[in-house]
Amino acid sequence: MSHQGDSREEQDMNKPKSVIKRIYVPTQVRDLPNGEKLKIPGHYRDPSR
């Protein structure tokens, strides 16, 4: 059984990070004034300072 090892790895990954290095921006669809729809795919960006 390797479940114990797997759960230990997950716990390490889920530790809270003191510094947020990047923010995930979900996919957005914006309606432009001219009637077009602008789709912005999900992406990571630097945290705004």
C-alpha positions as CSV (number, residue, x, y, z in Angstrom):
1,M,0.0,0.0,0.0
2,S,1.5,3.3,-1.1
3,H,-1.4,5.5,0.0
4,Q,0.5,6.8,3.1
5,G,3.3,8.1,0.9
6,D,0.9,9.7,-1.5
7,S,-1.0,11.5,1.3
8,R,2.3,12.8,2.7
9,E,3.3,14.3,-0.6
10,E,-0.1,16.0,-0.9
11,Q,0.2,17.5,2.6
12,D,3.6,19.0,1.6
13,M,2.1,20.5,-1.6
14,N,-0.9,22.0,0.3
15,K,1.2,23.8,2.9
16,P,0.3,27.5,2.9
17,K,2.9,29.6,1.1
18,S,4.0,32.8,2.8
19,V,4.6,34.4,-0.6
20,I,2.0,34.3,-3.4
21,K,4.1,34.1,-6.6
22,R,1.3,34.1,-9.1
23,I,-2.5,34.5,-9.3
24,Y,-4.7,32.3,-11.6
25,V,-7.1,34.4,-13.7
26,P,-10.1,32.2,-14.8
27,T,-11.5,32.3,-18.3
28,Q,-13.5,35.5,-19.0
29,V,-15.8,36.5,-21.8
30,R,-16.3,40.3,-22.2
31,D,-18.8,42.0,-24.4
32,L,-17.2,44.8,-26.3
33,P,-19.1,48.0,-27.2
34,N,-19.1,47.1,-30.9
35,G,-20.9,43.8,-30.1
36,E,-17.9,41.5,-30.3
37,K,-17.3,39.0,-27.6
38,L,-13.7,39.0,-26.3
39,K,-12.7,35.7,-24.7
40,I,-9.7,35.8,-22.3
41,P,-8.5,32.3,-21.6
42,G,-7.4,31.3,-18.1
43,H,-3.9,32.2,-17.3
44,Y,-1.5,33.0,-14.5
45,R,-0.3,36.6,-13.8
46,D,2.0,38.3,-11.3
47,P,0.2,39.5,-8.2
48,S,-0.7,43.2,-8.5
49,R,1.5,45.4,-6.2
